[in-house]
């Protein structure tokens, strides 16, 4: 098991109190697994992704533990964590296109980043250019400023740069959502390629787009309002979801071929609860058509089938 | 009702505006009451520019846009105001459509001041109530609130409600779904469907083919400012003919089918797909690999209510033997 997260709780500090954005999540990612992390905005998916690499000032570690390759990740300790960042855990930021320093040439910027990790830039340069070539960029880009590159080129440069030290875990946060469909496909396939070539061991792809996860992910983890709802193989989540939220979510997605005139889809009534003072028990119960008395207690996230975890009293 | 006739938009670019960039070239289509038209394209296709020109937020460089027979570029003063009473737009980012200093319902007050200054308070309140009801918003939840206190979906629906206050005939919806969450997305789409059945003409601008397919009768596929394929939605999606349309359809991530399956079915030619064995893979977007359509290419009607762009030579061929083409790819193939 490459990544093991146990009962992780990360809250946001606000003047009004703590926002319980990530409230006790337990799951694992195997070696070579691409796990998709899906959910609506505000469900805690980005909080989960970010807390594995960098807890910003507003984020407060409350409880839980994270293990990567059988080593404890000191996520609450800003400085201890530095030993793991980039080398063991790396991230492709949400706005990869604006992640490059506009005042440095790409090569110089890469040199600064890599040397800050105590790695010799010149010994890694051949591998760097080889990987740039692999994604269709010549080594000329090293002598260019970021504004000389197109959006797609910047995205690819950032992806190569973030995975250059072969991290064990790569977090990709909404990297395809701002792209055109054809570029989106290329970037998504590139993620799979990076895994297949062993540049990264396992991957967490954070997105709200389930259909893209169906194309590239091995497993999908669905979150709702700071809790885990369901985790299973991608095919199972798409075709046989068991949590009511996942089911409603998937049935609300329009597809090519589905039309308003022939088959009217329905959304999920209501809105996710505010996480400042979240309701007790199952957080989906207000919107859930199957809710019953038991739902005032929080359902456990348990394995109902091999590799299929669900947090719902109806499935136990 | 609204007629877009060979519209072209040229922007001056470069340091001193010395260069020209044609964002929209020779685009023609009509919008009728009770009809949803999807303008689909990737970034740089000119789809938003078309919407902006209809709303007179951008001037027209060539061709004309006429509304009920009147060229809209000539409208001024009172006439322009009455044009806006019929044609309104809602844009992609609901957060930037509001002034954060003021409460969100200020947008309604501005409509009242401009268009209904004499209306009594009670009358206005019931009108506003009806409009909010049409977009399924609870007045108690949304009125008297600041933009940051409302969700993106609520703000987006407030903007639609604002447009509905005017009893509009045409709504330009520019990527209004993209910012919304999956579970509320479909509600806004269904709302558009509802408005359509009330006789509204809707121009639905999107990059997401599945959204366009869900709601629209007519589809226009734009690429680099040119229409490459246009027609009834089930014909464009059921029998995609232009290589760019096929490529778009093959790259859309689908929920129940993998990319390879779709590509095989659409017979997307191999050089557009990435060769899995090649050591050096090309990660350009496929849109960049595919050669742009020549400027002298023409739109040819391949079947009724379905036009496709061909180069002049191909077009001549098509004109000669239209029947053959039909046999090769049966129309209205059922998909999904």
HADDOCK unambig.tbl for C-alpha pairs under 7 A between the chains (distance, minus, plus):
assign (segid A and resid 40 and name CA) (segid B and resid 181 and name CA) 5.75 0.50 0.50
assign (segid A and resid 40 and name CA) (segid B and resid 182 and name CA) 6.86 0.50 0.50
assign (segid A and resid 41 and name CA) (segid B and resid 181 and name CA) 6.69 0.50 0.50
assign (segid A and resid 133 and name CA) (segid B and resid 280 and name CA) 6.87 0.50 0.50
assign (segid A and resid 134 and name CA) (segid B and resid 280 and name CA) 5.11 0.50 0.50
assign (segid A and resid 134 and name CA) (segid B and resid 281 and name CA) 5.91 0.50 0.50
assign (segid A and resid 135 and name CA) (segid B and resid 281 and name CA) 6.13 0.50 0.50
assign (segid A and resid 135 and name CA) (segid B and resid 282 and name CA) 6.21 0.50 0.50
assign (segid A and resid 135 and name CA) (segid B and resid 283 and name CA) 5.57 0.50 0.50
assign (segid A and resid 136 and name CA) (segid B and resid 281 and name CA) 6.33 0.50 0.50
assign (segid A and resid 136 and name CA) (segid B and resid 282 and name CA) 5.07 0.50 0.50
assign (segid A and resid 136 and name CA) (segid B and resid 283 and name CA) 5.79 0.50 0.50
assign (segid A and resid 180 and name CA) (segid B and resid 42 and name CA) 5.65 0.50 0.50
assign (segid A and resid 180 and name CA) (segid B and resid 43 and name CA) 6.71 0.50 0.50
assign (segid A and resid 181 and name CA) (segid B and resid 248 and name CA) 6.92 0.50 0.50
assign (segid A and resid 181 and name CA) (segid B and resid 251 and name CA) 5.89 0.50 0.50
assign (segid A and resid 181 and name CA) (segid B and resid 252 and name CA) 5.79 0.50 0.50
assign (segid A and resid 182 and name CA) (segid B and resid 248 and name CA) 6.60 0.50 0.50
assign (segid A and resid 182 and name CA) (segid B and resid 251 and name CA) 5.36 0.50 0.50
assign (segid A and resid 182 and name CA) (segid B and resid 285 and name CA) 5.25 0.50 0.50
assign (segid A and resid 182 and name CA) (segid B and resid 286 and name CA) 5.80 0.50 0.50
assign (segid A and resid 182 and name CA) (segid B and resid 287 and name CA) 6.55 0.50 0.50
assign (segid A and resid 183 and name CA) (segid B and resid 285 and name CA) 4.46 0.50 0.50
assign (segid A and resid 185 and name CA) (segid B and resid 251 and name CA) 5.86 0.50 0.50
assign (segid A and resid 186 and name CA) (segid B and resid 283 and name CA) 5.67 0.50 0.50
assign (segid A and resid 186 and name CA) (segid B and resid 285 and name CA) 6.29 0.50 0.50
assign (segid A and resid 211 and name CA) (segid B and resid 253 and name CA) 5.36 0.50 0.50
assign (segid A and resid 211 and name CA) (segid B and resid 254 and name CA) 5.31 0.50 0.50
assign (segid A and resid 211 and name CA) (segid B and resid 255 and name CA) 4.48 0.50 0.50
assign (segid A and resid 212 and name CA) (segid B and resid 253 and name CA) 5.19 0.50 0.50
assign (segid A and resid 214 and name CA) (segid B and resid 255 and name CA) 6.43 0.50 0.50
assign (segid A and resid 215 and name CA) (segid B and resid 253 and name CA) 6.75 0.50 0.50
assign (segid A and resid 215 and name CA) (segid B and resid 258 and name CA) 5.77 0.50 0.50
assign (segid A and resid 215 and name CA) (segid B and resid 259 and name CA) 6.89 0.50 0.50
assign (segid A and resid 249 and name CA) (segid B and resid 183 and name CA) 5.97 0.50 0.50
assign (segid A and resid 252 and name CA) (segid B and resid 183 and name CA) 6.50 0.50 0.50
assign (segid A and resid 252 and name CA) (segid B and resid 186 and name CA) 6.40 0.50 0.50
assign (segid A and resid 253 and name CA) (segid B and resid 182 and name CA) 6.87 0.50 0.50
assign (segid A and resid 254 and name CA) (segid B and resid 210 and name CA) 5.93 0.50 0.50
assign (segid A and resid 254 and name CA) (segid B and resid 211 and name CA) 6.22 0.50 0.50
assign (segid A and resid 254 and name CA) (segid B and resid 214 and name CA) 6.43 0.50 0.50
assign (segid A and resid 255 and name CA) (segid B and resid 210 and name CA) 4.79 0.50 0.50
assign (segid A and resid 255 and name CA) (segid B and resid 254 and name CA) 6.68 0.50 0.50
assign (segid A and resid 256 and name CA) (segid B and resid 209 and name CA) 6.73 0.50 0.50
assign (segid A and resid 256 and name CA) (segid B and resid 210 and name CA) 4.35 0.50 0.50
assign (segid A and resid 256 and name CA) (segid B and resid 213 and name CA) 6.00 0.50 0.50
assign (segid A and resid 256 and name CA) (segid B and resid 336 and name CA) 6.75 0.50 0.50
assign (segid A and resid 257 and name CA) (segid B and resid 213 and name CA) 6.72 0.50 0.50
assign (segid A and resid 257 and name CA) (segid B and resid 335 and name CA) 5.76 0.50 0.50
assign (segid A and resid 257 and name CA) (segid B and resid 336 and name CA) 5.32 0.50 0.50
assign (segid A and resid 258 and name CA) (segid B and resid 214 and name CA) 5.55 0.50 0.50
assign (segid A and resid 259 and name CA) (segid B and resid 213 and name CA) 6.23 0.50 0.50
assign (segid A and resid 259 and name CA) (segid B and resid 214 and name CA) 3.83 0.50 0.50
assign (segid A and resid 259 and name CA) (segid B and resid 215 and name CA) 6.05 0.50 0.50
assign (segid A and resid 260 and name CA) (segid B and resid 214 and name CA) 5.21 0.50 0.50
assign (segid A and resid 260 and name CA) (segid B and resid 215 and name CA) 5.33 0.50 0.50
assign (segid A and resid 265 and name CA) (segid B and resid 186 and name CA) 6.89 0.50 0.50
assign (segid A and resid 266 and name CA) (segid B and resid 186 and name CA) 6.38 0.50 0.50
assign (segid A and resid 266 and name CA) (segid B and resid 187 and name CA) 6.72 0.50 0.50
assign (segid A and resid 267 and name CA) (segid B and resid 183 and name CA) 5.08 0.50 0.50
assign (segid A and resid 267 and name CA) (segid B and resid 184 and name CA) 5.75 0.50 0.50
assign (segid A and resid 267 and name CA) (segid B and resid 186 and name CA) 5.45 0.50 0.50
assign (segid A and resid 267 and name CA) (segid B and resid 187 and name CA) 5.63 0.50 0.50
assign (segid A and resid 268 and name CA) (segid B and resid 183 and name CA) 5.39 0.50 0.50
assign (segid A and resid 268 and name CA) (segid B and resid 184 and name CA) 6.84 0.50 0.50
